[in-house]
């Protein structure tokens, strides 16, 4: 039976000389993989350029096919980026987000709220001014925590508390393991969670502070998501903001 899909491309890998496997986070089935063309072929009307990471595509697909991996039909972009692919700063953020999401969403099933958040966030980044971009990835990762169910408890903070990263909560005593944040840094955590896309330009961070926040966020995700890998694009992103 044919179904209409919308999906956000996370990653593609070579399948053979003419095809590749595309991993998408879809609106109705969560994470799904499909066989797609590597380039425009005479036998297909679907271009391989459709499947660039973070592209938002719409297509028909037979989910009950006997094939191991389904092949999309009548695929097209349902949103076309106007600036994301042309701004060096935004492109660097996009490369990082694509790799990050591919690692973070490996176990995600249908989650319409998460899909709407990803869709809205990417369109917001595309339409925003470059001056707003330096804090975008921080806000994106902070807000993403809630949608994938690993949001820390930041409501019980009191002066002098440590932040226990594996437990996702503040504690009065220093944890016995090394994965914690000292009180002098932990004091800023409730403040960070007040940022959103509309107010993030008001939060002024130095390059060193921004790198530290990203480092801690990456560690938090790695502690809470099984098999979360080292991200190759993390160093590239840090260099862009250097």
N, C-alpha and C positions, 0 to 999 in steps of 0.2 A: 504494500500500500504506500502510495506517495505521500510524503509529508513536506510541509513548507518549513524550512529552517532559517533562522538568523543566527549568525555565529561570528565570534571575534577570533581571528587567526592568532595562535600562540607560537607555532613553530612548524617548519617543514623539514623533512629529511628525504634524501634520494631513495626511491624504490627500485627504479630501473632506468634505462636510458630515456624513456619518454614520460615517466610518471614519478610522482613523489607522494609521500604520506604527509598530510596536513593535520595537525592537532588544533582543534577549535574548541572554545568554550561556547556552547550553544544555549539559546534561550529556553529550549524545551527539554533537552536531555543532558545538560551539563557538559562535561568533557567528552568529546567524541573525536575519532580519527577517521579520515576519508582518504581515498585514493584520488589524486587530482593530477592534471597534466603539468609537466615541467615548463612547457612553452606552448605557444599557439601552434596547433597542428591542423592539417587540412581536414582531418576526420573529426574535429571537435570545434565547437564554437566558444569554448571556455578557455580564456587566456591564463597562462601560468602566473602572470603578474597580479592576478586577483588575489593570490595566496600569500602576499607579503605579510609578515608579522604585524599584528594589530589592525589589519584591514577588517572592515565590517561588511560581511557578505551575506547575501540572501540566495537561497537555492532550494530546489526540490530534490528529494532523495527517497529512495525505497529502503526503508528500515528493515523490511522482511526479505531482503534479497538473500539468495543462497551464497552469495559471495562473502568472503571473510571480512572484507572492508567495502563499504558502500562507495559509489561514485556519484558525486553531485551532478545534477542536471539543471540547465537554465540558470546558471549562477551569474550574479552581478553584484556590484557594490551597492549597498543601500545608503551608505554615507561616504562622501568623497572628501578627503582631507584637503584643506586649502593652504595650510602653512606648515603642518607637522613634518612633511617630507622635505621641506625646503629650508627650514630653520636649523642650523647646526646644533643649537642648544636643545631644541625640542626633539630633534632626531636622536640625539644622544640619550635623552630621557626615554624616548620610545623604545630604543634598543634595550635599555636596562629593564623597562617595565615588561617587555615581551619575555625576556629571559626569566625575570622574577615570577611572573604569572604562570609561566610554563612549569616552574618548580613548585609554586605554592598551590596550584589547583589540580594536582595530579589525582586527588581522591574526590574531587567535587562532583556531586550529582546535580540534578536539577535544582537551581537556585535563582529564581526570577529576580529577587531583590539584588543579588550580587551581579547578575547580568546587567540590570538597569544601572547599577552603580558604575560598572566598567564602561558602559556605553556613554553615560553622562560625563564621566571623568575625561575620557579620551576626546570627546567633542569639545569639552571645556578647554582642555589644553590646546587643541587645534585653534580655537577661536580667541584665546587669551593673548595679551601682549607679552612680549619676551621678558619684560621687566618682572612679570609675575611668576615666571617659570622656575627660578632657582629654588623655591620652596615647594614646588608642586609635588615632586616625588615623595617628599617627607609627609605631606598631608595625605597623599594617596595611600601610602603604606600604613599610616596611623589609622585612617578610616577603614581600610580593608580588613583590619583585625576583627572588627565587629561582624562583618559579613561572612567570614569563614570560621567564626566561633572560637577565636582565641583572644578576645578582648581582655586586657588586664583589668583588675579592680583598682581604680585610682581614686576612689571616694573616701578611703579611710586614712588619707595622708595626715600626718602630724609632724611638726618640726623635729628634725633629727632622725627621721626614719630612714632605713635602708630599703632598696627595692629588690625583691627576690625575683629574678628573671624566670626561672623554671616554674615557680608558683604563680607568677603574674600578680604579685601583691606587695604592699608595703609591710615591713616588719620592724619592730622596735629593736631587735637584736641582729647582729651581723650573722648571715647564714654561714654554715660550716663548709659550703662548697664555694668555688670561685666565681660563680655566675650571679653576681649581684652588682648593684650600683650604690656607691657611697652617698651618704646624706647630702653632701655639697652639690652633687649632680641630681640626685633624686628629687630635690625640691622643685626642679623645673618640669617634672613629668606632667602634673596636672595642668600646667600652663600650656604645654605642647598640645594636649588634647582639646584645647579650646580653638585651635586653628582650623579654618576651613578654607575653601578656595576663594571665598570673597574677602576674607580678612588676612590671608597669609602674607600679603605684601606689607602688613603692619609689623610683622615679626622680623626683626633685623638680626641675622646671624652672621658671624664671621665665617670664613672658609673653614677654619679649624672646628668651630662649633657645629657647622652643618655636616662635616665629615664624621664627627663624633656621634651625632644623632643617627645618621645613616648606619654607622657601624653597630650601634646598639640595637637598632631596629632589625638589622640583618641577623644579628645574634639571637634576638628574641624569636624570630621566625624559625631559625635553624633549631632552636631548642624545643619548639612546639610542633613542628611538622616533620614527621619521620622521613629520613633520607633526603632532607633539603640540602642541595649541593652548594659547593663554592661557586659563586657567580663570576663569570669571566668579565662581564660588562661593568661590574662594580668599580674596578680600577679606572676604566675608561670614563665613567661618569664623574668620578672624583677629579680626574684630570681636566675635564671640561670646565669645572667650577674652580679650578686652581687660579 
